[in-house]
Amino acid sequence: MERLFCLSSSDCVEQDINYITLSLSGCFVLRMDMFLPRRVGGFKVNQDMMVIKDPPEILRCSHNIRNNVAVTFSRLLLSVCSGSFRGSDKGPARWFKVLMTPPQLVLKAYMAQSAALVNSPRTQWFTRRFASMTTTFFIGQIIAIVSLSALLIFALAKLVSRQGCSHVSDGYGRAVLITGCDSGFGYQLARCLDHKGFVVFAGCLFPEGVGAQSLARQSSSNLKILKLDVTNDEDIQQAKKIVQESLPEKGLWAVVNNAGISDWAEIEWSTVEDFHQMVDINLFGAIRTSIAFLPLVRAAKGRMVYMSSIFSFFNCLNMGAYSVSKRGLEAFADCLRVEMASFGVKVSIIQPGNFGRATNILKIKTGFDIWEKLDKERKQVFNRQYVDLANEYFVSSCRTGFENPDLVIDAMMHAVTSAQPKYRYLLVSVTDMFFFKLFPHLPTALADAVFSLSSMYARRQEMLYAK
């Protein structure tokens, strides 16, 4: 309900003119012969009436329409809230009936009300709030548009690149060099690529050994056994010379850096030589091979594939030296991928999980072997019972891994033959996939806390320094 404001006769400048006034709230004020006790903003107002803080605009009407003019505003009936106004002791306020107002008066009233509402503190607050919300919404729209455009451009680029690259349906006329083919993944991959028609150069540490000879017997004449110790520069240069002399017409399509070793031990159980040997084979062996054969792969716009591990990012107990070598290998492969993109060479990283049972890469040792390597000081810290427990825990963990290497072989085949190979192939069980996808993104404190959930870590803390 709106309130009606009234002026006393003392506020009129001219007695023969009826003043009709629009207040800031949109209500009209008509002159009355009464006295109001308070004065606010130039007007004497009743305590029960709304306060006018600024002088309102005055609209004048002639005296002869005094009895016919009343106020209506957009079909709104203005009346007293209840009863009559209580003015001064000179008498009660008068009632006014609402009649039709001339159109020009309504228009002016409407415009004045709009201006008053715009200038009111509440309206200004809402205006600022709305402006802030509008700005935020506008920025959000810009971000959404840019993000969507980036996704569309990325999808388009992928589509164009797929059309520009053909799937390698067979390997006829192409050669692949694989390191570490004496056993395990390298052995299996060499056989698969040979069956696909590739010319396979199988690098073996022991070309006269059981594994290399078995591979030669089960393969076609397209597979060639090479003596290749990735820690020996002479072996690598000799292998490069043989490859260059025997390349098919389409050149060296891929190099698969598969050669590697694995071992486990806590850092204090290891020596600098242990770290050096691990890094020399797993990291520098791949670097030596890559630098030597990259010109041939670049000429064919082929592939570089690197055998890494989940331990390149999963830093757990007992795998310090191995993790160092694989993390370094992935850093090298990532940098190479960026550089080789300009030449059309694709680089992929294979990240197997627990495939110890599917290969013979694990080094079998006993608690006694570890204990004998420790000096007197470390034996006081890491007692014999804990060393035996750690050895049993590691062996039992390996027994729960994959028995079949097919998951890894399929990933390696995809990296070599697919038109769009992946940058990384994370190869773990379905139940472990979410954890290993999430783990690299966890804050350090939270990632470290994950290991405290293992019973092995709790028992380790209890057993350290124990007699």
C-alpha positions in Angstrom: 0.0 0.0 0.0 1.3 3.4 -0.9 1.3 6.4 1.4 0.0 9.9 0.5 2.1 12.9 1.4 0.5 16.3 2.2 1.8 19.8 2.3 0.6 22.4 4.8 -0.6 25.7 3.5 2.5 27.5 4.9 4.6 25.6 2.3 2.7 27.1 -0.6 4.3 30.1 -2.3 1.1 31.2 -4.1 -2.3 30.7 -2.3 -4.3 30.7 -5.5 -2.4 27.7 -7.1 -2.8 24.1 -6.2 0.6 22.3 -6.0 0.7 18.7 -7.0 4.1 17.2 -6.1 5.8 13.8 -6.9 7.9 12.5 -4.1 10.9 10.2 -4.5 8.8 7.2 -3.8 6.4 7.9 -6.6 3.5 9.2 -4.5 1.8 12.5 -5.2 1.6 15.4 -2.7 -1.4 17.7 -2.7 -1.7 21.0 -0.8 -4.0 20.9 2.2 -5.1 23.4 4.9 -3.4 21.6 7.8 -0.3 21.9 9.9 2.1 19.0 10.2 4.5 18.9 13.2 7.8 17.9 11.5 9.9 19.4 8.7 12.2 17.1 6.7 13.9 18.0 3.4 11.9 21.3 3.1 8.5 19.7 3.9 6.5 19.3 7.1 5.5 15.7 7.3 3.5 13.6 9.7 5.4 11.0 11.8 3.3 8.2 10.2 4.2 9.3 6.7 7.2 8.3 4.6 10.1 10.8 4.9 11.1 12.9 1.9 14.8 13.7 2.0 15.1 15.6 -1.3 12.9 18.4 -2.6 10.5 16.8 -5.1 9.6 18.1 -8.5 6.5 20.4 -8.4 3.8 20.2 -11.0 1.3 23.1 -11.1 -2.3 22.8 -12.0 -4.8 25.7 -12.4 -7.2 26.5 -9.6 -10.4 25.7 -11.6 -9.5 22.0 -11.7 -8.7 21.9 -8.1 -11.7 19.8 -7.2 -11.3 17.5 -10.2 -7.6 16.7 -10.1 -6.5 13.7 -8.2 -3.7 11.3 -8.7 -3.6 7.9 -10.4 -0.4 6.2 -11.3 -0.5 3.1 -13.6 -3.8 2.0 -12.2 -2.6 2.2 -8.7 -5.0 3.6 -6.1 -3.3 5.8 -3.5 -5.0 5.8 -0.2 -4.3 6.1 3.5 -2.9 3.0 5.2 -5.5 2.9 7.9 -8.0 5.4 9.3 -6.9 9.0 8.8 -3.7 10.9 9.1 -2.9 12.2 12.5 -1.7 15.8 12.0 -1.4 18.5 14.5 -4.0 19.6 16.9 -5.6 21.8 14.2 -7.6 19.0 12.9 -7.6 15.7 11.0 -6.3 15.1 7.5 -8.7 15.2 4.6 -9.6 12.2 2.4 -9.0 12.3 -1.4 -10.8 10.2 -3.9 -8.8 9.0 -6.8 -9.9 10.3 -10.2 -8.5 10.2 -13.7 -5.3 12.3 -14.1 -4.5 14.1 -17.4 -2.1 11.9 -19.6 0.7 14.4 -19.5 0.7 14.4 -15.7 0.9 10.6 -15.6 3.7 10.6 -18.1 5.7 13.2 -16.1 5.0 11.2 -12.9 6.1 8.0 -14.5 9.4 9.6 -15.7 10.0 11.2 -12.3 9.4 8.0 -10.5 11.8 6.2 -12.8 14.5 8.8 -12.2 13.9 8.7 -8.4 14.2 4.9 -8.4 17.4 5.0 -10.4 18.9 7.5 -7.9 17.8 5.7 -4.8 20.5 3.9 -2.7 18.8 0.6 -2.9 18.5 0.8 -6.7 22.2 1.9 -7.0 23.2 -1.1 -4.9 21.3 -3.4 -7.1 22.7 -1.7 -10.1 26.2 -2.2 -8.9 25.5 -5.8 -8.0 23.9 -6.4 -11.4 26.8 -4.8 -13.2 29.2 -7.0 -11.2 27.2 -10.1 -12.1 26.9 -9.0 -15.7 30.7 -8.5 -15.9 31.3 -11.9 -14.3 28.8 -13.5 -16.7 30.4 -11.8 -19.6 33.9 -13.0 -18.6 32.4 -16.5 -18.2 31.0 -16.4 -21.7 34.3 -15.3 -23.1 36.2 -18.1 -21.3 33.6 -20.7 -22.5 33.8 -19.5 -26.1 37.6 -19.5 -26.0 37.6 -23.0 -24.5 35.1 -24.3 -26.9 37.0 -22.8 -29.8 40.2 -24.4 -28.6 38.5 -27.8 -28.3 37.1 -27.5 -31.9 40.5 -26.4 -33.2 42.2 -29.4 -31.4 39.6 -31.8 -32.8 40.0 -30.4 -36.3 43.7 -30.7 -36.1 43.4 -34.3 -34.9 41.1 -35.0 -37.8 43.4 -33.4 -40.3 46.4 -35.3 -38.9 44.5 -38.6 -39.1 43.8 -38.0 -42.7 47.4 -37.1 -43.4 48.7 -40.3 -41.7 48.0 -43.8 -42.9 47.8 -46.9 -40.6 50.8 -49.2 -41.1 48.7 -52.3 -42.0 51.9 -54.3 -42.6 55.6 -53.8 -42.3 56.7 -54.7 -45.8 59.6 -52.4 -46.8 60.0 -51.1 -43.2 62.5 -52.0 -40.6 62.4 -51.9 -36.8 65.3 -52.0 -34.3 64.5 -53.5 -30.9 66.9 -53.6 -27.9 66.8 -56.2 -25.2 65.5 -59.1 -27.2 67.1 -61.9 -25.3 63.9 -62.4 -23.4 60.7 -60.8 -22.1 58.9 -58.0 -23.9 61.6 -57.5 -26.5 61.6 -61.2 -27.4 57.8 -61.3 -27.8 57.7 -58.0 -29.8 60.3 -59.1 -32.2 58.2 -62.2 -33.1 55.0 -60.2 -33.6 56.7 -57.6 -35.8 58.3 -60.3 -37.8 54.9 -61.9 -38.4 53.6 -58.5 -39.6 56.2 -58.4 -42.3 58.7 -55.9 -40.8 62.4 -56.3 -41.1 63.4 -56.8 -37.5 66.8 -56.0 -36.1 66.8 -57.8 -32.7 69.4 -56.5 -30.4 70.6 -59.1 -28.0 73.2 -58.9 -25.2 74.1 -62.5 -25.8 73.6 -63.3 -29.6 74.8 -66.8 -29.0 72.6 -67.3 -25.9 69.5 -69.5 -25.6 67.0 -66.7 -25.9 68.6 -65.2 -29.1 68.9 -68.6 -30.8 65.4 -69.5 -29.9 64.1 -66.2 -31.4 66.1 -66.8 -34.6 64.7 -70.3 -35.0 61.0 -69.2 -34.6 61.3 -66.3 -36.9 61.6 -65.6 -40.7 64.6 -64.5 -42.6 63.5 -60.9 -42.1 64.6 -61.1 -38.5 68.3 -60.4 -37.9 70.1 -60.9 -34.5 72.5 -58.1 -33.6 75.0 -58.1 -30.8 73.9 -55.0 -28.9 75.1 -53.9 -25.4 73.5 -50.5 -24.9 76.2 -49.5 -22.5 78.9 -50.1 -25.2 79.4 -47.4 -27.8 81.3 -49.8 -30.1 78.4 -52.2 -30.1 76.0 -49.4 -31.0 78.1 -48.1 -33.8 78.6 -51.6 -35.2 74.8 -52.2 -35.0 74.1 -49.0 -36.8 76.5 -50.0 -39.6 74.8 -53.3 -40.1 71.3 -51.7 -40.0 72.3 -49.1 -42.7 73.6 -51.8 -44.9 70.5 -53.9 -44.6 67.7 -51.3 -44.7 64.7 -52.1 -46.8 63.3 -49.5 -49.3 61.2 -47.6 -46.7 64.0 -47.3 -44.2 64.1 -47.6 -40.4 60.6 -47.1 -39.3 61.0 -47.4 -35.5 63.4 -47.9 -32.7 62.1 -49.6 -29.6 64.3 -48.9 -26.5 63.3 -51.9 -24.5 66.6 -53.0 -22.9 66.7 -52.5 -19.1 67.2 -54.1 -15.7 65.4 -53.9 -12.5 66.4 -54.3 -8.9 65.0 -53.4 -5.5 66.6 -52.1 -2.3 66.2 -49.2 0.1 68.5 -46.3 -0.7 70.7 -46.9 2.3 71.1 -50.6 1.2 72.5 -49.4 -2.2 75.8 -48.1 -3.3 76.7 -45.4 -5.8 77.7 -48.2 -8.2 74.2 -49.8 -7.9 72.7 -46.5 -9.0 75.3 -46.0 -11.7 74.6 -49.5 -13.2 70.9 -48.9 -13.2 71.0 -45.5 -14.8 73.7 -46.6 -17.3 71.5 -49.3 -18.8 68.0 -47.9 -18.3 68.6 -44.3 -19.1 72.0 -43.8 -20.9 71.6 -47.0 -22.9 68.4 -45.5 -24.4 70.1 -42.2 -24.9 73.0 -43.7 -26.7 70.8 -45.8 -29.0 68.5 -42.9 -29.7 71.2 -40.5 -30.7 72.8 -43.0 -33.0 69.7 -44.1 -34.9 67.6 -40.9 -34.9 68.8 -39.7 -38.3 67.5 -42.9 -39.9 64.2 -42.7 -38.1 63.8 -39.0 -38.9 64.4 -39.8 -42.6 61.5 -42.3 -42.5 59.3 -40.0 -40.3 58.9 -43.0 -38.1 58.6 -43.8 -34.3 60.7 -43.8 -31.2 59.3 -46.0 -28.4 60.6 -46.1 -24.8 60.0 -48.8 -22.2 59.4 -47.0 -18.9 57.4 -48.0 -15.8 54.8 -46.9 -13.3 57.8 -46.3 -11.0 58.7 -43.3 -13.1 56.1 -41.4 -11.1 55.1 -43.8 -8.3 57.8 -43.3 -5.8 57.5 -46.1 -3.3 59.7 -47.9 -0.8 62.6 -50.1 -2.1 62.6 -48.8 -5.8 64.8 -45.7 -5.5 67.4 -46.5 -8.1 64.9 -47.9 -10.6 62.6 -44.9 -10.2 65.6 -42.6 -10.8 66.4 -44.3 -14.1 62.8 -44.4 -15.4 62.0 -40.9 -14.4 65.0 -39.7 -16.2 64.1 -41.8 -19.2 60.6 -40.2 -19.4 62.1 -36.7 -19.2 64.4 -37.5 -22.1 61.5 -39.0 -24.1 59.2 -36.0 -23.4 61.9 -33.5 -24.6 62.6 -35.7 -27.7 58.9 -35.8 -28.6 58.7 -32.0 -28.7 61.8 -31.7 -30.8 60.8 -34.6 -33.2 57.3 -33.2 -33.8 58.7 -30.8 -36.4 60.1 -33.8 -38.4 57.0 -35.9 -38.2 58.5 -38.4 -35.8 56.2 -39.7 -33.0 57.5 -40.6 -29.6 55.6 -43.0 -27.2 56.3 -44.1 -23.6 55.2 -47.5 -22.3 54.4 -47.6 -18.6 53.9 -51.2 -17.4 52.7 -52.0 -13.9 53.4 -55.2 -12.2 54.5 -57.6 -15.0 57.3 -59.3 -13.0 55.9 -62.7 -13.5 55.6 -62.2 -17.3 59.3 -61.5 -17.7 62.6 -62.4 -16.1 63.6 -58.8 -15.4 63.3 -59.2 -11.6 66.5 -60.0 -9.8 66.0 -62.8 -7.3 67.8 -62.4 -4.0 67.4 -63.3 -0.4 67.4 -61.4 2.9 70.8 -62.9 3.6 72.2 -61.4 0.4 71.0 -57.9 1.4 72.2 -58.3 5.0 75.7 -59.2 3.9 76.0 -56.0 2.0 75.2 -53.8 5.0 78.0 -52.3 7.1 77.9 -52.4 10.9 76.2 -49.1 11.3 73.3 -49.9 9.0 72.9 -53.3 10.6 72.1 -51.5 13.8 69.4 -49.5 12.1 68.0 -52.1 9.8 67.9 -55.3 11.8 67.9 -58.7 10.2 64.2 -59.4 11.0 63.2 -56.3 9.1 65.4 -57.1 6.1 63.8 -60.6 5.8 60.3 -59.0 6.1 61.1 -56.5 3.3 62.3 -59.3 1.1 59.2 -61.4 1.7 57.0 -58.4 1.1 58.6 -57.6 -2.3 58.5 -61.2 -3.5 54.9 -61.6 -2.5 54.0 -58.4 -4.3 55.6 -59.6 -7.5 53.6 -62.8 -7.4 50.3 -60.8 -7.6 51.3 -59.2 -11.0 50.3 -60.1 -14.5 51.4 -63.5 -15.8 50.8 -62.7 -19.5 52.7 -60.0 -21.3 50.0 -59.5 -24.0 48.8 -56.2 -22.6 52.3 -54.7 -23.0 53.0 -56.3 -26.4 49.7 -54.9 -27.8 50.6 -51.4 -26.5 54.1 -51.6 -28.2 52.5 -52.9 -31.4 50.1 -50.0 -31.4 52.9 -47.5 -30.8 54.8 -48.9 -33.8 51.9 -49.4 -36.2 49.1 -47.1 -35.4 48.5 -43.9 -37.4 47.9 -42.1 -34.1 50.0 -43.7 -31.3 49.5 -42.5 -27.8 52.0 -40.4 -25.9 51.8 -42.7 -23.0 50.5 -46.2 -22.4 49.6 -46.8 -18.8 49.3 -50.6 -18.4 47.8 -51.6 -15.1 44.7 -53.5 -14.0 41.3 -52.0 -14.4 40.9 -51.7 -10.6 44.3 -49.9 -10.4 43.8 -47.6 -13.3 41.9 -44.8 -11.5 44.5 -44.7 -8.7 47.5 -44.5 -11.0 45.8 -41.8 -13.2 45.2 -39.7 -10.1 48.4 -40.3 -8.2 50.7 -38.0 -10.2 48.3 -35.1 -9.6 48.1 -35.5 -5.8 49.8 -32.9 -3.6 53.1 -34.2 -2.2 51.8 -34.5 1.4 48.8 -36.5 0.3 50.8 -38.7 -2.0 53.3 -39.5 0.8 50.4 -40.2 3.1 49.1 -42.9 0.8 52.0 -45.1 1.7 51.1 -44.9 5.4 48.0 -46.9 4.7 50.2 -50.0 4.0 50.7 -52.4 6.9 54.3 -52.8 5.7 55.1 -49.2 6.5 53.6 -49.4 10.0 55.6 -52.5 10.8 58.8 -51.0 9.3 58.6 -48.0 11.7 58.1 -50.4 14.6 61.0 -52.7 13.7 63.7 -50.0 12.9 66.5 -50.0 15.5 65.0 -53.1 17.2 67.4 -55.6 18.6 
